[in-house]
Amino acid sequence: MVSWRNPDANDRDLGLDDYYRQGAMAAIDFVSNLMPDAGIHLAGYCLGGTLATLTAAGMASQGDKRLKSLTLLAAQADFTEAGELMLFVTESELAFLKNMMWYKGYLEGNQMTKTFQLLQARELIWSKMVNDLQHTEPRGVIDLLAWNADTTRMPYKMHSEYLEKLFLHNDFVEGRFAIEGQKVAPENIKLPVFAVGTEEDFVAPWRSVYKARTLVNSPDYTFLLTSGGHNAGVISGPVNPKRRHRVLTWTDATTTLTPDEWLTQARCMRVPGGRRGRSGW
């Protein structure tokens, strides 16, 4: 497991190439040195999933076959339908952000959190304020909220590249994105893929996450849609009686479905103990 580094001003010029080389590839090389005959199953969550996809594409372009599968949790590669977050990612907003990050060399983690809160202001801002006012004292912090508050900064160069090249201009899907000077493309990924989306995700909308199916040439591809949001939807397992999920697997690289067709064909899975998840659709 690789943890995000929390950069400071000295890391302002770390870019996506550095996160690829010093992050994902450093970990993969380390594991390969310890266990040279073992295949590696790469998994990534949210932006980590985007980086995992870039890593898999970069390794494929170099003929590196150490990866045996790719797991993507609430992760986007195609940002054409990235939801309401697109309201905050325009040319003018990006220029404002880059100017703000330039002085410090990074973006504060709590600034990103506030942006996500604005997307769900009713639940994440106003309901808490009203509740605190009614009870005259703050609510206790549950595990999930404590974890969610554990933010990390983003270096100037990396965050600028992510927002401009990937989020705003969709360079990866359009074939313009390069890793260490070499263009990479998602269609070069020919690994078994397991992708998870969540119904109420406002950070990575599930229909956007689902797009990965049309991008890769995976001979064994599974997409699972679970209830909940960006965090709780991923960490709450199928044994939770309040959760439901649907899943469908393709066993060839050419067959695909639209999101609505997928909803029609995917079935609720039986969970341990004989209970069946509620369909909810």
C-alpha positions as CSV (number, residue, x, y, z in Angstrom):
1,M,0.0,0.0,0.0
2,V,1.4,3.4,-1.0
3,S,0.4,6.5,1.0
4,W,0.2,9.9,-0.5
5,R,3.2,12.1,0.2
6,N,2.2,15.4,1.8
7,P,4.3,17.9,-0.2
8,D,5.7,21.2,0.9
9,A,7.1,24.2,-1.0
10,N,10.2,22.3,-1.9
11,D,8.1,19.8,-3.9
12,R,6.4,22.4,-6.1
13,D,7.9,21.0,-9.3
14,L,6.9,17.4,-8.7
15,G,4.7,16.4,-11.7
16,L,2.7,13.4,-12.8
17,D,5.8,11.9,-14.2
18,D,7.3,12.0,-10.7
19,Y,4.2,10.4,-9.2
20,Y,4.5,7.7,-11.8
21,R,8.2,7.1,-11.4
22,Q,8.7,7.7,-7.7
23,G,5.3,6.4,-6.6
24,A,3.7,3.6,-8.6
25,M,6.8,2.4,-10.4
26,A,9.0,2.6,-7.4
27,A,6.6,0.3,-5.5
28,I,6.2,-2.1,-8.4
29,D,10.0,-2.3,-8.8
30,F,10.4,-2.9,-5.1
31,V,7.9,-5.7,-5.0
32,S,9.4,-7.2,-8.1
33,N,12.9,-7.3,-6.6
34,L,11.5,-9.1,-3.5
35,M,9.3,-11.5,-5.5
36,P,10.6,-11.6,-9.1
37,D,8.3,-14.4,-10.1
38,A,5.1,-13.0,-8.7
39,G,2.5,-11.2,-10.8
40,I,1.4,-7.8,-9.5
41,H,-2.3,-6.8,-9.0
42,L,-2.5,-3.0,-9.1
43,A,-5.4,-1.2,-7.4
44,G,-6.2,2.5,-7.1
45,Y,-8.8,4.6,-5.4
46,C,-10.1,7.9,-6.7
47,L,-7.2,10.0,-8.1
48,G,-5.0,7.0,-7.1
49,G,-7.1,4.9,-9.6
50,T,-6.5,7.5,-12.3
51,L,-2.7,7.2,-11.6
52,A,-3.1,3.4,-11.6
53,T,-4.7,3.6,-15.0
54,L,-1.9,5.8,-16.3
55,T,0.7,3.4,-14.8
56,A,-0.9,0.4,-16.5
57,A,-1.0,2.2,-19.8
58,G,2.6,3.4,-19.4
59,M,3.8,-0.1,-18.6
60,A,1.9,-1.5,-21.6
61,S,3.5,1.0,-23.9
62,Q,6.9,-0.2,-22.8
63,G,6.1,-3.9,-23.1
64,D,6.3,-4.3,-19.3
65,K,4.1,-7.3,-18.5
66,R,4.5,-7.5,-14.7
67,L,0.9,-6.4,-14.1
68,K,-1.7,-9.2,-13.9
69,S,-4.9,-7.2,-13.1
70,L,-6.1,-3.7,-12.5
71,T,-8.7,-2.7,-9.9
72,L,-10.2,0.8,-10.0
73,L,-12.3,2.1,-7.1
74,A,-14.4,5.2,-7.9
75,A,-11.7,6.3,-10.4
76,Q,-12.1,8.2,-13.6
77,A,-10.0,8.1,-16.8
78,D,-12.4,9.8,-19.1
79,F,-13.5,13.2,-17.7
80,T,-16.1,14.2,-20.3
81,E,-18.9,13.5,-17.8
82,A,-17.2,14.3,-14.5
83,G,-20.4,15.8,-13.0
84,E,-20.8,19.0,-11.0
85,L,-17.1,19.2,-10.2
86,M,-16.8,20.6,-13.8
87,L,-18.3,23.8,-12.5
88,F,-15.0,24.4,-10.7
89,V,-12.7,23.3,-13.5
90,T,-12.8,25.9,-16.2
91,E,-10.0,27.9,-17.9
92,S,-10.6,30.9,-15.6
93,E,-10.9,28.8,-12.4
94,L,-7.7,26.9,-13.4
95,A,-5.8,30.1,-13.9
96,F,-7.0,31.3,-10.5
97,L,-6.0,28.1,-8.8
98,K,-2.5,28.1,-10.5
99,N,-1.9,31.6,-9.3
100,M,-2.9,30.7,-5.8
101,M,-0.8,27.6,-5.7
102,W,2.2,29.4,-7.2
103,Y,2.9,31.4,-4.0
104,K,2.9,28.4,-1.7
105,G,4.0,25.7,-4.1
106,Y,1.1,23.5,-3.3
107,L,-2.7,23.4,-2.8
108,E,-3.9,23.0,0.8
109,G,-5.8,19.8,1.4
110,N,-8.7,21.6,3.2
111,Q,-9.2,23.8,0.1
112,M,-10.0,20.7,-1.9
113,T,-12.3,19.4,0.8
114,K,-14.3,22.6,0.8
115,T,-14.8,22.3,-2.9
116,F,-16.2,18.8,-2.5
117,Q,-18.4,20.1,0.4
118,L,-19.9,22.7,-1.9
119,L,-21.0,20.0,-4.3
120,Q,-23.2,18.6,-1.5
121,A,-23.7,21.7,0.6
122,R,-27.1,20.6,2.0
123,E,-25.7,17.4,3.6
124,L,-22.0,18.4,4.2
125,I,-22.4,22.0,5.3
126,W,-25.9,23.3,6.2
127,S,-27.3,20.1,7.9
128,K,-24.3,20.1,10.2
129,M,-24.7,23.8,11.0
130,V,-28.4,23.5,11.7
131,N,-27.9,20.4,13.9
132,D,-25.1,22.1,15.9
133,L,-27.3,25.1,16.4
134,Q,-30.2,23.0,17.6
135,H,-28.2,20.9,19.9
136,T,-26.0,23.9,21.1
137,E,-22.9,21.6,20.9
138,P,-21.0,20.1,18.0
139,R,-21.7,16.5,17.1
140,G,-19.1,13.8,17.8
141,V,-16.7,12.7,15.0
142,I,-17.3,9.2,13.6
143,D,-14.6,7.1,12.1
144,L,-15.6,7.9,8.5
145,L,-15.6,11.7,9.1
146,A,-12.2,11.5,10.8
147,W,-10.8,9.6,7.9
148,N,-12.3,12.0,5.4
149,A,-10.7,14.9,7.2
150,D,-7.2,13.4,6.9
151,T,-6.4,15.5,3.8
152,T,-3.2,15.8,1.8
153,R,-1.7,18.7,-0.1
154,M,-1.1,18.6,-3.9
155,P,2.1,20.1,-5.4
156,Y,1.8,22.9,-7.8
157,K,3.0,21.1,-11.0
158,M,1.2,17.8,-10.4
159,H,-2.1,19.4,-9.5
160,S,-1.9,21.8,-12.5
161,E,-1.2,18.9,-14.9
162,Y,-4.0,16.8,-13.5
163,L,-6.6,19.5,-13.7
164,E,-5.5,20.9,-17.1
165,K,-4.3,17.9,-19.1
166,L,-6.6,15.2,-17.7
167,F,-9.7,16.8,-16.2
168,L,-10.1,19.8,-18.5
169,H,-8.7,18.7,-21.8
170,N,-9.1,14.9,-21.4
171,D,-5.6,14.3,-23.0
172,F,-5.3,10.7,-21.9
173,V,-8.4,9.5,-23.7
174,E,-7.7,11.8,-26.7
175,G,-4.3,10.3,-27.1
176,R,-2.3,13.4,-26.3
177,F,-1.0,12.4,-22.8
178,A,2.6,11.4,-22.4
179,I,4.5,9.7,-19.5
180,E,8.2,10.4,-19.5
181,G,8.0,11.7,-23.0
182,Q,6.2,8.7,-24.5
183,K,2.5,9.0,-25.4
184,V,0.3,6.4,-23.7
185,A,-3.3,5.3,-24.5
186,P,-5.9,3.4,-22.4
187,E,-6.6,0.9,-25.3
188,N,-3.1,-0.5,-24.7
189,I,-4.4,-1.9,-21.4
190,K,-5.2,-5.6,-21.9
191,L,-5.5,-6.7,-18.3
192,P,-8.4,-8.2,-16.4
193,V,-10.1,-5.1,-14.8
194,F,-12.4,-4.8,-11.8
195,A,-14.0,-1.4,-11.6
196,V,-16.3,-0.1,-8.8
197,G,-18.7,2.9,-9.0
198,T,-21.1,4.2,-6.3
199,E,-24.6,5.4,-6.9
200,E,-24.3,8.7,-5.0
201,D,-20.8,9.6,-5.9
202,F,-20.5,13.4,-6.5
203,V,-16.7,13.3,-6.9
204,A,-16.5,10.5,-9.5
205,P,-20.0,9.9,-10.8
206,W,-20.6,6.3,-11.5
207,R,-21.5,6.8,-15.2
208,S,-18.1,8.5,-15.6
209,V,-16.3,5.7,-13.8
210,Y,-18.2,3.2,-16.1
211,K,-16.6,4.8,-19.2
212,A,-13.4,2.8,-18.5
213,R,-15.1,-0.2,-20.1
214,T,-15.1,1.5,-23.5
215,L,-11.4,2.6,-23.1
216,V,-9.5,-0.5,-22.3
217,N,-9.1,-3.8,-24.2
218,S,-9.7,-6.0,-21.2
219,P,-10.6,-9.7,-22.0
220,D,-12.1,-10.0,-18.5
221,Y,-13.9,-6.9,-17.2
222,T,-16.1,-6.6,-14.2
223,F,-18.1,-3.5,-13.2
224,L,-19.8,-3.3,-9.8
225,L,-22.2,-0.6,-8.8
226,T,-22.9,-0.2,-5.1
227,S,-25.1,2.1,-3.0
228,G,-23.6,4.9,-1.0
229,G,-21.2,7.7,-2.0
230,H,-17.5,8.2,-2.8
231,N,-16.3,7.0,0.6
232,A,-18.9,4.9,2.4
233,G,-19.9,3.2,-0.9
234,V,-16.5,1.8,-1.3
235,I,-15.5,0.8,2.3
236,S,-18.9,-0.7,3.3
237,G,-18.8,-4.3,2.3
238,P,-21.7,-6.4,0.9
239,V,-22.5,-7.9,4.3
240,N,-23.8,-4.6,5.5
241,P,-27.6,-5.0,5.4
242,K,-28.1,-1.3,4.5
243,R,-26.0,-1.7,1.3
244,R,-26.9,-3.1,-2.1
245,H,-24.8,-3.7,-5.2
246,R,-25.1,-4.9,-8.8
247,V,-22.3,-6.6,-10.8
248,L,-21.7,-7.8,-14.3
249,T,-18.7,-9.4,-16.0
250,W,-17.7,-9.4,-19.6
251,T,-15.4,-12.2,-20.9
252,D,-14.3,-10.6,-24.2
253,A,-12.8,-7.2,-25.1
254,T,-15.3,-6.2,-27.7
255,T,-18.7,-6.5,-26.0
256,T,-20.0,-3.4,-24.2
257,L,-23.2,-1.8,-22.9
258,T,-24.5,1.7,-22.3
259,P,-24.9,2.5,-18.6
260,D,-28.7,2.1,-18.9
261,E,-28.3,-1.2,-20.7
262,W,-25.9,-2.3,-17.9
263,L,-28.5,-1.4,-15.2
264,T,-31.0,-3.6,-17.0
265,Q,-28.8,-6.6,-17.3
266,A,-26.7,-6.5,-14.1
267,R,-28.2,-8.5,-11.2
268,C,-28.1,-8.0,-7.5
269,M,-25.6,-10.4,-5.9
270,R,-26.4,-12.8,-3.0
271,V,-24.3,-11.9,0.0
272,P,-22.9,-14.2,2.7
273,G,-25.6,-15.6,5.0
274,G,-28.2,-16.0,2.2
275,R,-29.4,-12.4,2.3
276,R,-30.0,-10.7,-1.0
277,G,-29.2,-7.0,-1.6
278,R,-32.1,-4.8,-2.3
279,S,-32.3,-3.9,-6.0
280,G,-33.2,-0.2,-5.5
281,W,-33.7,0.3,-9.3
